[in-house]
Amino acid sequence: MLSHRKPHNPVAVSTVSRWIKEVLSLAGIDVSYFKGHSTRSASSSKAGIVGASVQEILGEGRWSKENTWQKFYNKPIISKEQMFQTKVVSDK
C-alpha cells in the first residue's frame, strides 16, 4: 500500500493497523478488544452470511484450507439489537 502523501512511499504494516484502529474507534468499536486484524474475520464472516461462496472467501483471504478460515476467522456476527440485549441483561 502506498501513502497518499508525498513522497508516496509504501506504508508500514503498523501504520495501516493504526489507521484501521482509528476508523474502528470513530465507529464506536472498542479498540481495546478489537484490533486491525479483527477486520479480517469480520469481513470474511459477513461475506459468508451475505452469500459469498467458500471458494470466493478463501481466494480473497488467501487461505489455502477451508479449515483454517472456519476455525480461526469465521465468527458469528452479532447485530446491534443482539448487542443491546446482551448489554441490558449483562451483570457487568
N, CA, C and O atoms as CSV, one atom per row, in Angstrom:
chain,resi,resn,atom,element,x,y,z
A,1,MET,N,N,0.853,-1.167,0.000
A,1,MET,CA,C,0.000,0.000,0.000
A,1,MET,C,C,0.897,1.228,0.000
A,1,MET,O,O,1.879,1.298,0.739
A,2,LEU,N,N,0.549,2.178,-0.830
A,2,LEU,CA,C,1.316,3.407,-0.920
A,2,LEU,C,C,0.634,4.513,-0.147
A,2,LEU,O,O,-0.590,4.548,-0.025
A,3,SER,N,N,1.441,5.411,0.368
A,3,SER,CA,C,0.913,6.567,1.069
A,3,SER,C,C,0.274,7.538,0.081
A,3,SER,O,O,0.679,7.605,-1.079
A,4,HIS,N,N,-0.715,8.283,0.539
A,4,HIS,CA,C,-1.347,9.285,-0.316
A,4,HIS,C,C,-0.623,10.632,-0.224
A,4,HIS,O,O,-0.976,11.587,-0.915
A,5,ARG,N,N,0.391,10.691,0.635
A,5,ARG,CA,C,1.176,11.914,0.780
A,5,ARG,C,C,2.553,11.721,0.169
A,5,ARG,O,O,3.104,10.620,0.175
A,6,LYS,N,N,3.091,12.797,-0.353
A,6,LYS,CA,C,4.441,12.737,-0.913
A,6,LYS,C,C,5.393,12.295,0.177
A,6,LYS,O,O,5.231,12.722,1.320
A,7,PRO,N,N,6.354,11.482,-0.109
A,7,PRO,CA,C,6.817,11.027,-1.419
A,7,PRO,C,C,6.149,9.734,-1.895
A,7,PRO,O,O,6.714,9.043,-2.743
A,8,HIS,N,N,4.975,9.386,-1.381
A,8,HIS,CA,C,4.192,8.228,-1.831
A,8,HIS,C,C,4.937,6.905,-1.660
A,8,HIS,O,O,4.872,6.023,-2.517
A,9,ASN,N,N,5.625,6.789,-0.567
A,9,ASN,CA,C,6.343,5.548,-0.258
A,9,ASN,C,C,5.384,4.514,0.323
A,9,ASN,O,O,4.293,4.856,0.781
A,10,PRO,N,N,5.794,3.257,0.300
A,10,PRO,CA,C,4.973,2.236,0.966
A,10,PRO,C,C,4.844,2.547,2.454
A,10,PRO,O,O,5.786,3.033,3.081
A,11,VAL,N,N,3.681,2.263,3.004
A,11,VAL,CA,C,3.481,2.476,4.437
A,11,VAL,C,C,3.718,1.173,5.177
A,11,VAL,O,O,3.575,0.085,4.618
A,12,ALA,N,N,4.080,1.299,6.430
A,12,ALA,CA,C,4.362,0.131,7.259
A,12,ALA,C,C,3.067,-0.556,7.678
A,12,ALA,O,O,2.008,0.070,7.733
A,13,VAL,N,N,3.164,-1.829,7.968
A,13,VAL,CA,C,2.014,-2.596,8.459
A,13,VAL,C,C,1.447,-1.933,9.714
A,13,VAL,O,O,0.229,-1.867,9.885
A,14,SER,N,N,2.316,-1.446,10.582
A,14,SER,CA,C,1.852,-0.804,11.817
A,14,SER,C,C,1.040,0.456,11.520
A,14,SER,O,O,0.106,0.783,12.252
A,15,THR,N,N,1.396,1.158,10.451
A,15,THR,CA,C,0.645,2.362,10.062
A,15,THR,C,C,-0.756,1.984,9.597
A,15,THR,O,O,-1.733,2.613,10.003
A,16,VAL,N,N,-0.861,0.976,8.761
A,16,VAL,CA,C,-2.174,0.524,8.284
A,16,VAL,C,C,-3.013,0.055,9.466
A,16,VAL,O,O,-4.204,0.357,9.542
A,17,SER,N,N,-2.405,-0.675,10.377
A,17,SER,CA,C,-3.122,-1.149,11.561
A,17,SER,C,C,-3.621,0.027,12.395
A,17,SER,O,O,-4.748,0.001,12.890
A,18,ARG,N,N,-2.797,1.051,12.553
A,18,ARG,CA,C,-3.193,2.241,13.309
A,18,ARG,C,C,-4.356,2.949,12.618
A,18,ARG,O,O,-5.294,3.392,13.282
A,19,TRP,N,N,-4.303,3.060,11.291
A,19,TRP,CA,C,-5.398,3.683,10.544
A,19,TRP,C,C,-6.699,2.919,10.761
A,19,TRP,O,O,-7.750,3.516,10.996
A,20,ILE,N,N,-6.617,1.592,10.679
A,20,ILE,CA,C,-7.828,0.766,10.861
A,20,ILE,C,C,-8.387,0.952,12.269
A,20,ILE,O,O,-9.597,1.101,12.442
A,21,LYS,N,N,-7.518,0.945,13.269
A,21,LYS,CA,C,-7.979,1.137,14.652
A,21,LYS,C,C,-8.611,2.503,14.847
A,21,LYS,O,O,-9.580,2.634,15.596
A,22,GLU,N,N,-8.078,3.525,14.186
A,22,GLU,CA,C,-8.662,4.862,14.288
A,22,GLU,C,C,-10.071,4.875,13.718
A,22,GLU,O,O,-10.975,5.471,14.304
A,23,VAL,N,N,-10.262,4.223,12.581
A,23,VAL,CA,C,-11.592,4.164,11.965
A,23,VAL,C,C,-12.543,3.348,12.836
A,23,VAL,O,O,-13.697,3.734,13.019
A,24,LEU,N,N,-12.072,2.230,13.372
A,24,LEU,CA,C,-12.906,1.423,14.267
A,24,LEU,C,C,-13.333,2.244,15.482
A,24,LEU,O,O,-14.492,2.199,15.896
A,25,SER,N,N,-12.397,2.988,16.044
A,25,SER,CA,C,-12.698,3.819,17.204
A,25,SER,C,C,-13.723,4.895,16.862
A,25,SER,O,O,-14.650,5.138,17.634
A,26,LEU,N,N,-13.559,5.537,15.710
A,26,LEU,CA,C,-14.523,6.554,15.276
A,26,LEU,C,C,-15.913,5.954,15.077
A,26,LEU,O,O,-16.920,6.648,15.218
A,27,ALA,N,N,-15.964,4.657,14.746
A,27,ALA,CA,C,-17.237,3.974,14.552
A,27,ALA,C,C,-17.835,3.496,15.873
A,27,ALA,O,O,-18.902,2.882,15.890
A,28,GLY,N,N,-17.145,3.778,16.981
A,28,GLY,CA,C,-17.658,3.397,18.291
A,28,GLY,C,C,-17.320,1.976,18.698
A,28,GLY,O,O,-17.939,1.432,19.612
A,29,ILE,N,N,-16.359,1.373,18.042
A,29,ILE,CA,C,-15.961,-0.002,18.346
A,29,ILE,C,C,-14.849,0.020,19.389
A,29,ILE,O,O,-13.937,0.844,19.315
A,30,ASP,N,N,-14.925,-0.872,20.343
A,30,ASP,CA,C,-13.945,-0.959,21.428
A,30,ASP,C,C,-12.610,-1.477,20.905
A,30,ASP,O,O,-12.439,-2.680,20.703
A,31,VAL,N,N,-11.659,-0.556,20.686
A,31,VAL,CA,C,-10.366,-0.953,20.125
A,31,VAL,C,C,-9.414,-1.528,21.172
A,31,VAL,O,O,-8.295,-1.920,20.843
A,32,SER,N,N,-9.851,-1.582,22.420
A,32,SER,CA,C,-9.040,-2.300,23.401
A,32,SER,C,C,-9.250,-3.808,23.227
A,32,SER,O,O,-8.425,-4.618,23.650
A,33,TYR,N,N,-10.375,-4.164,22.595
A,33,TYR,CA,C,-10.675,-5.572,22.334
A,33,TYR,C,C,-10.457,-5.926,20.864
A,33,TYR,O,O,-9.829,-6.938,20.554
A,34,PHE,N,N,-10.977,-5.090,19.955
A,34,PHE,CA,C,-10.863,-5.345,18.524
A,34,PHE,C,C,-9.666,-4.603,17.958
A,34,PHE,O,O,-9.483,-3.414,18.217
A,35,LYS,N,N,-8.864,-5.296,17.196
A,35,LYS,CA,C,-7.653,-4.732,16.598
A,35,LYS,C,C,-7.819,-4.645,15.087
A,35,LYS,O,O,-8.852,-5.034,14.542
A,36,GLY,N,N,-6.808,-4.140,14.428
A,36,GLY,CA,C,-6.833,-4.036,12.978
A,36,GLY,C,C,-7.086,-5.371,12.303
A,36,GLY,O,O,-7.807,-5.448,11.308
A,37,HIS,N,N,-6.489,-6.419,12.849
A,37,HIS,CA,C,-6.630,-7.747,12.249
A,37,HIS,C,C,-8.047,-8.304,12.420
A,37,HIS,O,O,-8.438,-9.238,11.721
A,38,SER,N,N,-8.809,-7.731,13.346
A,38,SER,CA,C,-10.192,-8.183,13.554
A,38,SER,C,C,-11.038,-8.008,12.301
A,38,SER,O,O,-12.014,-8.730,12.099
A,39,THR,N,N,-10.664,-7.050,11.463
A,39,THR,CA,C,-11.442,-6.815,10.252
A,39,THR,C,C,-11.354,-7.999,9.293
A,39,THR,O,O,-12.244,-8.193,8.465
A,40,ARG,N,N,-10.297,-8.785,9.399
A,40,ARG,CA,C,-10.132,-9.965,8.526
A,40,ARG,C,C,-11.233,-10.984,8.786
A,40,ARG,O,O,-11.849,-11.489,7.847
A,41,SER,N,N,-11.480,-11.285,10.051
A,41,SER,CA,C,-12.540,-12.250,10.352
A,41,SER,C,C,-13.916,-11.623,10.174
A,41,SER,O,O,-14.838,-12.289,9.704
A,42,ALA,N,N,-14.070,-10.359,10.540
A,42,ALA,CA,C,-15.378,-9.714,10.415
A,42,ALA,C,C,-15.820,-9.642,8.956
A,42,ALA,O,O,-16.967,-9.957,8.638
A,43,SER,N,N,-14.927,-9.232,8.083
A,43,SER,CA,C,-15.310,-9.080,6.675
A,43,SER,C,C,-15.552,-10.425,6.006
A,43,SER,O,O,-16.482,-10.563,5.211
A,44,SER,N,N,-14.729,-11.415,6.318
A,44,SER,CA,C,-14.927,-12.719,5.677
A,44,SER,C,C,-16.158,-13.434,6.237
A,44,SER,O,O,-16.849,-14.142,5.505
A,45,SER,N,N,-16.431,-13.253,7.514
A,45,SER,CA,C,-17.642,-13.836,8.101
A,45,SER,C,C,-18.885,-13.217,7.485
A,45,SER,O,O,-19.833,-13.924,7.143
A,46,LYS,N,N,-18.882,-11.894,7.344
A,46,LYS,CA,C,-20.026,-11.206,6.742
A,46,LYS,C,C,-20.195,-11.623,5.284
A,46,LYS,O,O,-21.321,-11.775,4.810
A,47,ALA,N,N,-19.084,-11.808,4.569
A,47,ALA,CA,C,-19.164,-12.257,3.175
A,47,ALA,C,C,-19.891,-13.597,3.090
A,47,ALA,O,O,-20.709,-13.807,2.195
A,48,GLY,N,N,-19.594,-14.495,4.018
A,48,GLY,CA,C,-20.270,-15.792,4.042
A,48,GLY,C,C,-21.750,-15.656,4.338
A,48,GLY,O,O,-22.568,-16.372,3.759
A,49,ILE,N,N,-22.103,-14.745,5.233
A,49,ILE,CA,C,-23.505,-14.536,5.596
A,49,ILE,C,C,-24.309,-14.001,4.420
A,49,ILE,O,O,-25.458,-14.396,4.222
A,50,VAL,N,N,-23.713,-13.104,3.640
A,50,VAL,CA,C,-24.458,-12.498,2.540
A,50,VAL,C,C,-24.397,-13.304,1.252
A,50,VAL,O,O,-24.917,-12.872,0.223
A,51,GLY,N,N,-23.761,-14.483,1.301
A,51,GLY,CA,C,-23.857,-15.388,0.169
A,51,GLY,C,C,-22.612,-15.645,-0.651
A,51,GLY,O,O,-22.683,-16.339,-1.665
A,52,ALA,N,N,-21.476,-15.108,-0.248
A,52,ALA,CA,C,-20.246,-15.426,-0.981
A,52,ALA,C,C,-19.932,-16.907,-0.793
A,52,ALA,O,O,-20.149,-17.465,0.283
A,53,SER,N,N,-19.430,-17.523,-1.829
A,53,SER,CA,C,-19.085,-18.938,-1.722
A,53,SER,C,C,-17.814,-19.094,-0.888
A,53,SER,O,O,-17.015,-18.165,-0.772
A,54,VAL,N,N,-17.644,-20.260,-0.322
A,54,VAL,CA,C,-16.443,-20.535,0.462
A,54,VAL,C,C,-15.204,-20.368,-0.407
A,54,VAL,O,O,-14.183,-19.858,0.055
A,55,GLN,N,N,-15.290,-20.791,-1.653
A,55,GLN,CA,C,-14.134,-20.661,-2.556
A,55,GLN,C,C,-13.778,-19.194,-2.790
A,55,GLN,O,O,-12.599,-18.844,-2.844
A,56,GLU,N,N,-14.789,-18.334,-2.928
A,56,GLU,CA,C,-14.534,-16.898,-3.086
A,56,GLU,C,C,-13.859,-16.333,-1.844
A,56,GLU,O,O,-12.895,-15.574,-1.939
A,57,ILE,N,N,-14.369,-16.707,-0.690
A,57,ILE,CA,C,-13.824,-16.214,0.576
A,57,ILE,C,C,-12.378,-16.677,0.745
A,57,ILE,O,O,-11.505,-15.888,1.105
A,58,LEU,N,N,-12.136,-17.947,0.487
A,58,LEU,CA,C,-10.768,-18.477,0.616
A,58,LEU,C,C,-9.823,-17.756,-0.333
A,58,LEU,O,O,-8.696,-17.428,0.037
A,59,GLY,N,N,-10.277,-17.512,-1.544
A,59,GLY,CA,C,-9.431,-16.835,-2.522
A,59,GLY,C,C,-9.109,-15.406,-2.130
A,59,GLY,O,O,-7.955,-14.981,-2.195
A,60,GLU,N,N,-10.132,-14.663,-1.723
A,60,GLU,CA,C,-9.924,-13.258,-1.342
A,60,GLU,C,C,-9.086,-13.147,-0.071
A,60,GLU,O,O,-8.294,-12.217,0.079
A,61,GLY,N,N,-9.265,-14.103,0.843
A,61,GLY,CA,C,-8.500,-14.077,2.089
A,61,GLY,C,C,-7.143,-14.733,1.990
A,61,GLY,O,O,-6.350,-14.713,2.931
A,62,ARG,N,N,-6.891,-15.317,0.826
A,62,ARG,CA,C,-5.634,-16.033,0.562
A,62,ARG,C,C,-5.400,-17.176,1.553
A,62,ARG,O,O,-4.280,-17.416,2.004
A,63,TRP,N,N,-6.499,-17.875,1.876
A,63,TRP,CA,C,-6.399,-19.081,2.681
A,63,TRP,C,C,-6.353,-20.269,1.738
A,63,TRP,O,O,-7.094,-20.310,0.755
A,64,SER,N,N,-5.499,-21.229,2.022
A,64,SER,CA,C,-5.435,-22.411,1.168
A,64,SER,C,C,-6.352,-23.519,1.675
A,64,SER,O,O,-6.742,-24.404,0.912
A,65,LYS,N,N,-6.696,-23.471,2.962
A,65,LYS,CA,C,-7.536,-24.527,3.539
A,65,LYS,C,C,-8.784,-23.930,4.174
A,65,LYS,O,O,-8.710,-22.976,4.948
A,66,GLU,N,N,-9.923,-24.507,3.836
A,66,GLU,CA,C,-11.182,-24.047,4.414
A,66,GLU,C,C,-11.170,-24.180,5.929
A,66,GLU,O,O,-11.728,-23.338,6.633
A,67,ASN,N,N,-10.543,-25.224,6.430
A,67,ASN,CA,C,-10.491,-25.462,7.869
A,67,ASN,C,C,-9.875,-24.279,8.617
A,67,ASN,O,O,-10.325,-23.935,9.711
A,68,THR,N,N,-8.851,-23.657,8.036
A,68,THR,CA,C,-8.207,-22.503,8.678
A,68,THR,C,C,-9.207,-21.367,8.827
A,68,THR,O,O,-9.319,-20.767,9.896
A,69,TRP,N,N,-9.941,-21.071,7.745
A,69,TRP,CA,C,-10.934,-19.999,7.818
A,69,TRP,C,C,-12.039,-20.350,8.806
A,69,TRP,O,O,-12.420,-19.524,9.636
A,70,GLN,N,N,-12.554,-21.580,8.718
A,70,GLN,CA,C,-13.648,-21.992,9.602
A,70,GLN,C,C,-13.234,-21.928,11.077
A,70,GLN,O,O,-14.007,-21.479,11.924
A,71,LYS,N,N,-12.032,-22.371,11.373
A,71,LYS,CA,C,-11.584,-22.476,12.762
A,71,LYS,C,C,-11.209,-21.128,13.376
A,71,LYS,O,O,-11.541,-20.861,14.531
A,72,PHE,N,N,-10.524,-20.284,12.618
A,72,PHE,CA,C,-9.964,-19.068,13.198
A,72,PHE,C,C,-10.645,-17.765,12.778
A,72,PHE,O,O,-10.545,-16.770,13.494
A,73,TYR,N,N,-11.330,-17.746,11.643
A,73,TYR,CA,C,-11.836,-16.482,11.118
A,73,TYR,C,C,-13.344,-16.408,10.943
A,73,TYR,O,O,-13.902,-15.312,11.006
A,74,ASN,N,N,-14.021,-17.518,10.727
A,74,ASN,CA,C,-15.464,-17.489,10.523
A,74,ASN,C,C,-16.153,-17.374,11.876
A,74,ASN,O,O,-16.331,-18.366,12.584
A,75,LYS,N,N,-16.534,-16.162,12.221
A,75,LYS,CA,C,-17.113,-15.872,13.537
A,75,LYS,C,C,-18.574,-15.460,13.387
A,75,LYS,O,O,-18.971,-14.955,12.337
A,76,PRO,N,N,-19.374,-15.672,14.431
A,76,PRO,CA,C,-20.759,-15.201,14.365
A,76,PRO,C,C,-20.790,-13.667,14.366
A,76,PRO,O,O,-20.006,-13.022,15.062
A,77,ILE,N,N,-21.694,-13.103,13.588
A,77,ILE,CA,C,-21.869,-11.656,13.535
A,77,ILE,C,C,-23.047,-11.311,14.440
A,77,ILE,O,O,-24.134,-11.867,14.287
A,78,ILE,N,N,-22.834,-10.405,15.373
A,78,ILE,CA,C,-23.871,-10.015,16.324
A,78,ILE,C,C,-24.477,-8.700,15.851
A,78,ILE,O,O,-23.763,-7.726,15.612
A,79,SER,N,N,-25.790,-8.683,15.719
A,79,SER,CA,C,-26.483,-7.462,15.278
A,79,SER,C,C,-26.489,-6.436,16.405
A,79,SER,O,O,-26.228,-6.761,17.563
A,80,LYS,N,N,-26.788,-5.203,16.046
A,80,LYS,CA,C,-26.880,-4.136,17.056
A,80,LYS,C,C,-27.950,-4.466,18.086
A,80,LYS,O,O,-27.782,-4.194,19.274
A,81,GLU,N,N,-29.050,-5.052,17.627
A,81,GLU,CA,C,-30.127,-5.421,18.543
A,81,GLU,C,C,-29.658,-6.478,19.539
A,81,GLU,O,O,-29.954,-6.394,20.731
A,82,GLN,N,N,-28.926,-7.472,19.043
A,82,GLN,CA,C,-28.410,-8.513,19.928
A,82,GLN,C,C,-27.412,-7.943,20.916
A,82,GLN,O,O,-27.398,-8.334,22.083
A,83,MET,N,N,-26.565,-7.007,20.452
A,83,MET,CA,C,-25.591,-6.379,21.334
A,83,MET,C,C,-26.294,-5.624,22.448
A,83,MET,O,O,-25.902,-5.714,23.611
A,84,PHE,N,N,-27.331,-4.880,22.092
A,84,PHE,CA,C,-28.093,-4.118,23.079
A,84,PHE,C,C,-28.719,-5.060,24.101
A,84,PHE,O,O,-28.640,-4.822,25.307
A,85,GLN,N,N,-29.346,-6.138,23.608
A,85,GLN,CA,C,-29.981,-7.095,24.511
A,85,GLN,C,C,-28.960,-7.719,25.453
A,85,GLN,O,O,-29.234,-7.910,26.638
A,86,THR,N,N,-27.797,-8.032,24.929
A,86,THR,CA,C,-26.748,-8.632,25.758
A,86,THR,C,C,-26.300,-7.670,26.838
A,86,THR,O,O,-26.105,-8.074,27.984
A,87,LYS,N,N,-26.134,-6.398,26.490
A,87,LYS,CA,C,-25.706,-5.411,27.457
A,87,LYS,C,C,-26.769,-5.166,28.523
A,87,LYS,O,O,-26.437,-4.961,29.691
A,88,VAL,N,N,-28.042,-5.185,28.135
A,88,VAL,CA,C,-29.120,-4.934,29.072
A,88,VAL,C,C,-29.206,-6.048,30.114
A,88,VAL,O,O,-29.419,-5.775,31.295
A,89,VAL,N,N,-29.044,-7.288,29.690
A,89,VAL,CA,C,-29.177,-8.405,30.639
A,89,VAL,C,C,-27.856,-8.782,31.296
A,89,VAL,O,O,-27.833,-9.627,32.192
A,90,SER,N,N,-26.766,-8.176,30.869
A,90,SER,CA,C,-25.451,-8.477,31.445
A,90,SER,C,C,-25.355,-7.908,32.843
A,90,SER,O,O,-25.960,-6.879,33.146
A,91,ASP,N,N,-24.599,-8.574,33.693
A,91,ASP,CA,C,-24.415,-8.080,35.055
A,91,ASP,C,C,-23.176,-7.200,35.169
A,91,ASP,O,O,-22.795,-6.824,36.278
A,92,LYS,N,N,-22.544,-6.866,34.063
A,92,LYS,CA,C,-21.345,-6.026,34.086
A,92,LYS,C,C,-21.697,-4.568,33.992
A,92,LYS,O,O,-20.808,-3.717,33.998
